[in-house]
Amino acid sequence: MNEQNPLIQIDNLTKSFPGVKALDGVSLELFPGEVLALIGENGAGKSTLIKILCGVFPADEGSVSLSGKMMHFQTPSDALKAGIKPVFQEIALIPEFTVAENIFMENHPLTLFGTIGWKSIRQQAAELFDQLGFDLDPDAKVADLPISQQQLVEITRAISSDAKVVVMDEPTSSLSPAEIKNLFVVINKLKAMGIAVIYVSHKLDELFEIAQRCVVLRDGCHVSTKAMSEHTHDTLIRDMVGREISDLFPKTEHQTKETRLEVKGVNAGQKLKNIDFHAHSGEVVGFFGLVGAGRTELAKVLVGYDPISEGEIHINREPLKPHDTSKAKSLGIGLMSEDRKEEGLMLEADVQSNMSLASLEKLTQYGFVSDSQEQLSCDEFVDRFKIKITSLSQLSGTLSGGNQQKVMLSRWLMYGLSVLVVDEPTRGIDVGAKSEIYALIDSLAQQGMCVVVMTSEMPELLGLCDRIYVMSEGRITAEYPRSEATQEKILDAAIQ
């Protein structure tokens, strides 16, 4: 039993949206200097709970107390003033501002004359980075930073002023192993200062390393609150999904046939250097690398999004003209981007529009899209992939991460690809949805498709892929068949 008084006391929170009860009588306590993991499948209610706590919208019923005082947050600003600092998965920085300006946007230090102390802002930002172990330039423009460094700016901003509670939503999704270590050092410093952390992550290994207790939600309801020492990976998964998931990865042997994708001597400035590889029909080929290794850059080159300076790409033995997405599509290759919200789905469009986007020409008769044929094709994939929607007219932005991935996958399969490039296929989705995505990728390979998977998830790489290429600083440094690949070999090649 914790003898301290709770810093945060949440009692019987309930919140409904049209057609769904997002939270149903959820209660929890958070103590000073504690890291509390909050987990559950997508749709479990985690985001709703966090947004109520951070003042994004009010609860329908229930209460939130801070240091024994009842809180009635009307806006996010109210929560910030009370000391509740969120670090959301979606970056909320101003791209045209500098790093230092973003950090002190809401609490500018002033000079004696009442003007903003720009020199002081830069100096304080630099001191914070030294304290936290982050390699960031206070004067850099945020728009010029990779996502991983933007996330570090978000974290620094959250703890730059009087924080009592820091809410971290998937904080390591874009960080390298070294940056994750630094983040955990920072979190431990926050603990020592009496600051509490609510830590949301689908990476279960992280929870055992950094959290003291864990709250599990499922379908909007509280399932369990236990010390991490009382949990195993299996018990966490069972609490999250309500069942055992014994085989996360399919155990299928794939029969590889003809070469579908061949890359020879590809260079793209400093991003890609002398890339050579091949992939076959009926094969899942994995690419692993640390942040900045060039995986995403390679994915975009393969489908004609980005130009190359040298080399050749052949799809189904046909040459791909560099930087030609329409030619790539016609040759039968497509990309499921790692950033499904910015580069994949049209979030404000409905499911049907997103699914059929790549196939409109095929669905057109006499100059008009056949609505009945479009709907029939979409219904087929909804049934095939067990996509959870209320109707095809549901907005795509309201779907869970796993269902958004299935919609994107349906888009390309409806068009008819022979090569599918998938960049971070399970980023930000829960373990139950992961197992479904893995099964879908496996079934595509069984049906003869060539699937290229770019991933930073080691278990995903070793469990899903028939062959593995490792990248470092824009180069391929190693190739392993699944039977010879180990975590040690792969990490060693990734830091060459």
C-alpha positions, 0 to 999 in steps of 0.5 A: 500500500502507498502511504502517500496521499494521491497527487491525482485522484480520478473517480468514476469517469464516464464519457460517451460520444455518438454511438460509443461509450468511450469511458465507463466508470473508470477510477485510478490514483497517481502518486507523487514521484510515480511512473504509472503505465496506462495501457489497453488496445486502441479503443480501450479509452486511454486517449479519452482519459488523457484528454479529460485529464488534460482539459481537452474536453470534460467528462460526462460523469465523475471527478478529477482531483489534484492534491485533494482539490477538485478540478474542473478543467474547461480548456487545456490551458486550465490543465497546464496552469495546474501543472499537468503537462501532456506530450501527445503522440501528434507533434504540436509544435509551430514549424516556423519557430525555433526550438527555443521559441517553441519550448518557451512559447507559453512562458517567455522570460522577460527583460527588465524593460518588459520585452521578451528575453531572446538571449535568455530563452536560448540560454535556458533551452541550452541548459535544459538540453544539457540537463536532459542529455538531448543533442538539440540546437536551440536556434534550429527551426523545428520544420528542419528537424526529424520527427525524433528530435521534434519529440524531444522538443515536446518533452523538454517543453512539457517539463520546462515549467512547474510540472506536477504531472507529465503525461507521455503518450507513446513518447518513444515511437520515433526515438533511437535506443540511445534517445530512449535511454536518455528519456528514461534518465529524464523520467527518473530525474522527474521521479526524484523531483516528486513529479508524477508521470503517466506513461502510455505505450504499446511497447511492453518491455518499456513498462517493465523498465520504467513503470512502478504500477500499471492500469489496464483499460479494455472497452472503456472499462477498468480491468486491473491496477497492479504493480509491474512486479506482479505482471508478466508479458503474458498477463499484461496481454491477457488483461489488455485483450481479454484472451491469450495470444499464444502465437503473435507471429504466423508460423507459415513457410513461404514458397518464394518464386520469381524476382519481383523487385530488384534494386541495383546501385541506387544512390540518393544524395547522402540518404542512400548509398549504393543500395543493392537488393532483391525480393521475390514473390511469396516472400516477406523481406525486412529492413531494419535500422536505427533512426536515420538509417535510411529505411523510410527514404528507401521506401519512398524511392522504391515507389517513385516518391523521391528521386535517385541520383544513380542506379536502377529499380526494376519491378516485375522485370520492368524499369522504374523511371526515377521519381515517377509515382504513377509509373510505379503504381502501374508496374504494381508497387505501392507504399503504406507509409509510416505516417498514416495520418499525414501521408496515408489516409485522408482523415476527413474523408470516409472509409469508402473514399479512402479504400477506393482512392487508388482504384477509381479508374478501374471503377469508372464506367462511361466517365463516372465512378460506379457507386454500386461497384465501389461499395461492393468492392469496399464491402468485400475488404471490410469483411475480408479484413474484419474492419470494425466500422459502423458503415462505409461512410464513417470518417477514417479519422475516427477509426482505431490505428489498427483499422486505419492500417487495414483501410490503407492495406485494402486500398492497395489490394483493391488496386491489385499490387504484386509488390507492397512496401510497408513502413512501420506496419504496426506503429502506434497500434495495440498488440491485438491489432498487431497480430491481425496485421501480421496475419494479413501480411503473412496471407499476402505472401502465401498468395504470392505477393512480395512484401517489403517491411521497413521496421524498427521493431526487433520482434516484428523483424525476427518473427515476420520476415523470411530475409532481413537486410540491415541498414546504417547511415544509408547503406545496407550493412548485412543480409540474413535469412531468418534462420541465421538472424539474431538480435545481436547480429542485427544490432551489430550491423545496425551500428556499423 
